Amino acid sequence: MSSWKIMETNDGVQFKLKIQPRASKNEVSCLQGDALKVRLTAPPVDGAANNACIDFIARLLGVPKKTVKIVSGHTNPHKMIEVEGISKADVLHIIGQITSTKQ
């Protein structure tokens, strides 16, 4: 997971996602460059994929939805996400468990 860039902030963490909308199910797919690829069933229409992204990341990391926000990339599949109230170590642990079972 060394290529995935996750940065600590004063309140939590920021990291990059690559969103693939209209997938068959919501899931973490793989690491793609310096971003975590996430597949979502929602279409990229009227903010549906953005809302699904926030909901999925909150559930994945076990944090309230209000602590997850899209910092940049609202109309782009490449997004910068900020999550408050969680440490870099906790995020890496959770994502590491998911990606290790996919290999």
N, C-alpha and C positions, 0 to 999 in steps of 0.2 A: 504494500500500500504506500510505498515511498513516493510514487509519482503523484498521488492524490494530494492536492494542496488544501490543507485545512489550517486556518489561522485563528489563534485565540484573540479575543477582543476583551475589553473591560468587563463586558456582561455575559460573554459566552464564546461562540465560535462563528466563523464564516467559512463557507466552502462552495465550490463550483459543482453544478449539476448539469448534465446533458439530458434533456427530457425527450422521450419518444412518446408522443401522444397516440391515441387510438390503438393501443396494444391490447392483447387478449386478456391481460391481467395486470394489476398494479404490483410492481416488484423492482428490487434493485437488480440490475442486469449485470454490470461489470464496471471495471475502471476503464475509462476511455481518455487517454492522455492525462491531463491534470484534473479531470472531472469524473464524478461518479455518475454513471448512466442509470437513469431511472425510467422504467416503462410505466405508462399510465393509461388507463382505459378511456379517460376523458378526451374529447376532441379539443383542438386548439382554437376554440371559438368562444367569444364573449367571456373570456377569463376562466372558462371551465377547467382547462389544464392547469392554470395557475392555482386555482382553488384546490384542485385535486392534489397538486404538488405539496401545498402547505399542509393539507390534511394527512397525506401519506407520510411526510417527514415527521410531523408531530407524533403520529402513532408509532412510527418506526423507532423514534428516539424516546418515546414515553414522556413527552412534554406537552403542555397545553398549546393549542393552536395559536393562541395570541402571542406566544413567544417565538413563533416562526414567521419570518417575513422574507419576501423577495426583495433584495437590495437593488439588483439590476437584471435586465434581461426579460422584462415583462412580456415583450412581444417576440422573443427569441427563444429557441430551444436551449441555448446556453444561458444559465442563470447563476447569479451569486445569491446564496441563501445565508441568512443570519439566524442563529438560534440562541436565545438567551437562556441562562440558567443551566447550562450543561458544559462540561469540560471537554477539551480536545481528547483527552485520554478515554473518556466515556464514549464519545462518538466513534473513535477509532476501534474501540473494543466491540461495540455493537455492529458496526459495518464489517469489521474483520470476521466476526462470527458468520455473518451472512455470506460474504464473498468466499470464505473458506469452504463452506458447504456446497458451493456451486462449482468448485474446481474438481 
